[in-house]
Amino acid sequence: MDSPMCLVKNADGELCVEPEAIDYLMGLKQNVVVVSVVGLYRTGKSYLMNKLAQKRSGFALGATIQSKTKGIWMWCVPHPEKTDHTLVLLDTEGLGDVEKGDSKNDAWIFSLAILLSSTLVYNSRGTIDNDAVEKLQYVNDLTERIKVKSSTVDEEEGEGTQFMQFFPNFVWTVRDFTLQLEIDGREITPDQYLENSLQLKKGTSKKINDYNFLRECIRNFFPSRKCFVFPSPTTPDNMHRLDSMDEAELSGSFREVSDTFCRFIFQESRMKTVIGGHTLTGEMLGHLVTTYVETIAKGNVPCLENAVLAMAKIENQAAVNEGLAVYQKGMEDVKALFPVDVNQLSENHLQSETQATKAFMKRSFKDDNGEFLKALAEAIVNHSDDLFKQNKDASEKKCKALLENLSALMDQGMKEGTYATPGGYGLYCNHHDNIVAQYRAEPNKGVRAEEVLEQFLKDKSAESYSILQADKQLTKKEKQIQAEKKKTAELEQEKAAFREQQAEMERTIENNRISQEKYLKKMKEMMEEERKQQQQEFNRTLERRMQEQKDLLENGHKEKAELMRQEILEIKKRDELERETNTQNQKGLMEFLNQQAEGQNKQMEMLMRELNNRSQAPVQVVERLVPQQPCIVIYLSGYGKKISDYNFLRECIRNFFPSRKCFVFPSPTTPDNMHRLDSMDEAELSGSFREVADTFCHFIFQESRMKTVIGGHTLTGEMLGHLVTTYVETIAQGNVPCLENAVLSMAKIENQAAVDEGLAVYQKGMEDVKALFPVDINQLSENHLQSETQATQAFMKRSFKDENGEFLKALAEAISNHTANLFKQNRDASEKKCKALLENLSALMDQGMKEGTYATPGGYGLYCNHHDNIVAQYRAEPNKGVRAEEVLEQFLKDKSAESSSILQADKKLTEKEKQIQAEKKKTAELEQEKAAFREQQAEMKRRIENNRISQEKYLKEMKEKMEEERKQQQQEFNRTLERRMQEQKDLLEKGHKEKADLMRQEIEEIKRNNQLERDASTQNQKALLDECNTLKCSKAKQDDSCTLL
């Protein structure tokens, strides 16, 4: 980058990213070291950035009182000392610019500098005194402008202590420093000067607490601190041309400090990292900048965890695409050679797969559950399957073309009758054997050589047999011998084709095994690497906190040191919990992957055994079918390819369609009338045809059950529409439709629609009571509970497969938010009505005050009468709502001073009487305050009761929904089991004992899987209900606290 460019634009107080700068970052694949400079405007920040860029000019300098830099400007330069790293310099808009006058805007600029940098340089002038420290006021608000995790309110309290794990190193540069670096006559370093300025004072007064607070924030948030003090670079007269002065013209001491500062930044500034210790490239930094600025622009608080997760998702998907591209490129050379043998293709596949996984690992991060590594593995499997198919097709094409070419002369001889003479069979056999020999001698035929030859020999079998039978030179016995030889040759070729398939299968199994081992190994390595990064991050945090505790003890702050000790214990405890959770998650994931690998291996082994059985078993005599009992799904006994081919489709039909029904329709009319079938009356059709048609329709109407999906959930037309769209789009993209994925996708859409529908029902149910605002709390609560029940019922009717209650919770939250808004509107309406009523009732009394009606002897008594009449009329007014007493209390307080002045001015009353009246007034005010408290307490109690009822309903609905889904799943399982057991029974009755035994094993496996699924489902439901109960207890405690208040 030749010159700086604007990264974050600040236009009229609104922050937005500059697309050109983001595009530049997106093209930057190197790791980055990010150095930001912040400070008050016109303190020379830009000069420091130019110095770090090793350029005399670049960032704008200025000698006037106006700020030159607006927003955040970026300059990317090669790192002077770290190869293949980029130094990203961020020059920020000056803080405290009087022309801007927006401290909130300054706070966001300061927060962004912290979020984006690995080293933060704070630039100031003069000395580090109390005034200089207090100008770092933005540190106070960091906990309100930055969130570490997307936690709940209860968890946010500890967030401040986590900041130090993710905040940059802090460097304070003091410009134009003129003092001596010494304390009590003892010379000190700039670092000691900074630490001395951040020392805490002993004591607990407000002044001391205010003094300590900002210093504690700096110490806590920036445990790694460094200070540089710069003398003035030149005389005041020359400051305006600082950017054009030669280096030699600058002060020698200034140049020395500048060099030391630059050397420190180059050597000590570490690569930019995020939560988990992951280092960033320029592209990832671009994603981070965009996420943070867009979040701020929406009026939200940037969250480190959310930003990292969003960036990780983008980067991991890019890593998948990059890995797949590496694999595809690695397979291009071997693809150009198709057909090739299976070993050559497999070696290229494994080599390219390794390179692809390495490319993925290099770029990916925070793929905690291995989702994206699995996605890459699946993409590679799909692509490799396609390549293996292309290789087979190329082999088949080449072999067929070769045989067609070799057999051309023999085919010509057949047409010309060359073999239709005595001795023709011998000549035919010679030509036939020569073709086979030449074919076998041809190299590089690929993986289907034997299979294509087998088919060729079968195709020539009838031709050979006809020539053999027609050859008059051979005796009957010789013909039988030749026929047996031919049959033996065909069987040998069939075995050769089986061996070819077996070799391919064995290599496929070996490929799968190697891929699985690599995949598991990479998963372990990735998990271990992330664990190390997290541990290093934790160790740094712990070391800094312990050093801070030591400093506090040495300076006599025992109480703060004790608090720090407790904080360190809490950090250790939290780290231990996170490590245990990560270990459990990783263990669970690895067990799942191992089980998956074992399952695939078992499937492959079964296929191999079946293939071995086919290739080794003798061909047996085929059982004759009984003509009187035709059945398209009857099995043939024995092995052999013909029998296997015959049985295979029938096995598929029996397995895939256990519930089968058949209707046989006679012809509906005579052949002459078939052309007008669609216009014929029903009476003109054959009676037997109509009878079967009526039976067919009757069966369909009565026996066809509602359309269901995995889990036994029935579908509506709308849900079927989602399903159709998902399946067709999947097929159009060249992928295989997956029932589970389609159902999950549909469930997500339907459950969100159920949330929207439930919320709409609630909102509609509350419209009538909303029109009556203000209303009392009981009426509003009853309407709320009734509408909430209707909303939940509407949700339950439409939702399905909301296994973790995510969408039911979303509905509850949406209703809660809407309810809170309605309760607020009701309170506001009550307040507005009550204030208007009191204003109207007190109008005459206010007029009397202006006219001096009560400024006469006995005026206080008259004032009290009018005052009491106002209160009485106010209390008599119905339907004032929930803030009636609270508004009256405020009204009486507002009138209190007025009443006291009239009382003291009334000359008719003695001092004793005035005291008595004052006491009465005070008592009346206290009584009204109590009434207001009782009003608030009644509202609070009703709100608590509403929460309790809503929570109980929520738990009840959750349990009912879970039970309903469990029953549906059990019914679906029972139907499947019943059909498989009937199938096993049929196989036994027909004498297929081996297949019946395999079916029995399959039934046992189905039972085991069902039990595992039920156990897992029970555990998930129990965990979900426990979570709900925990939430309920937490809310109950909050409610108790509110009641106590």
Salt bridges, closest charged atoms under 4 A:
GLU18 OE2 - LYS9 NZ 3.93
GLU93 OE2 - LYS100 NZ 2.65
ASP97 OD2 - LYS70 NZ 3.13
ASP106 OD1 - LYS100 NZ 2.38
ASP131 OD2 - LYS135 NZ 3.31
GLU156 OE2 - LYS147 NZ 3.43
ASP176 OD2 - ARG125 NH1 2.22
ASP191 OD2 - LYS226 NZ 2.98
GLU195 OE1 - ARG225 NH2 2.86
ASP210 OD2 - LYS206 NZ 2.95
GLU216 OE2 - LYS560 NZ 3.17
ASP246 OD1 - ARG56 NH1 3.54
GLU247 OE2 - LYS51 NZ 2.75
GLU249 OE1 - ARG241 NH2 3.27
ASP259 OD1 - LYS51 NZ 3.96
GLU283 OE1 - LYS29 NZ 2.78
GLU283 OE1 - ARG363 NH2 2.55
GLU315 OE2 - HIS287 NE2 3.65
GLU315 OE1 - ARG363 NE 3.09
GLU322 OE1 - ARG363 NH1 2.86
ASP393 OD2 - LYS389 NZ 3.03
GLU396 OE2 - LYS400 NZ 2.88
GLU396 OE1 - ARG448 NH1 2.75
ASP411 OD1 - LYS460 NZ 2.69
ASP433 OD1 - HIS432 ND1 3.70
GLU450 OE2 - ARG440 NH1 2.99
GLU451 OE2 - ARG448 NH2 2.84
GLU454 OE2 - LYS458 NZ 3.30
GLU463 OE2 - LYS460 NZ 3.78
GLU504 OE2 - LYS392 NZ 3.28
GLU510 OE2 - ARG513 NH2 2.45
GLU517 OE2 - ARG513 NH1 2.63
GLU525 OE1 - LYS522 NZ 3.76
GLU528 OE2 - ARG531 NH2 2.65
GLU548 OE2 - ARG219 NE 2.49
GLU548 OE1 - ARG225 NH2 3.86
GLU562 OE2 - ARG565 NH2 2.57
GLU567 OE2 - ARG545 NH2 2.50
ASP575 OD2 - ARG579 NE 3.25
GLU576 OE1 - ARG579 NH2 3.09
GLU578 OE2 - LYS149 NZ 3.00
GLU610 OE2 - ARG614 NE 3.61
ASP645 OD2 - LYS641 NZ 2.94
GLU651 OE2 - LYS995 NZ 3.30
GLU684 OE1 - ARG676 NH2 3.19
GLU718 OE1 - ARG798 NH2 2.59
GLU750 OE2 - HIS722 NE2 3.46
GLU750 OE1 - ARG798 NE 3.06
GLU757 OE1 - ARG798 NH1 2.90
GLU788 OE1 - HIS784 NE2 3.96
GLU803 OE2 - LYS801 NZ 3.17
ASP828 OD2 - LYS824 NZ 2.98
GLU831 OE2 - LYS835 NZ 2.86
GLU831 OE1 - ARG883 NH1 2.72
ASP846 OD1 - LYS895 NZ 2.68
ASP868 OD1 - HIS867 ND1 3.71
GLU885 OE2 - ARG875 NH1 3.02
GLU886 OE2 - ARG883 NH2 2.72
GLU889 OE2 - LYS893 NZ 3.27
GLU898 OE2 - LYS895 NZ 3.76
GLU939 OE2 - ARG827 NH1 3.26
GLU945 OE2 - ARG948 NH2 2.38
GLU952 OE2 - ARG948 NH1 2.84
GLU963 OE2 - ARG966 NH2 2.66
GLU983 OE2 - ARG654 NE 2.34
GLU983 OE1 - ARG660 NH2 3.79
ASP997 OD1 - ARG1000 NH2 3.08
GLU1002 OE2 - ARG980 NH2 2.59
GLU1005 OE1 - ARG1008 NH2 2.60
ASP1026 OD2 - LYS1022 NZ 3.46
GLU1027 OE2 - LYS809 NZ 3.32
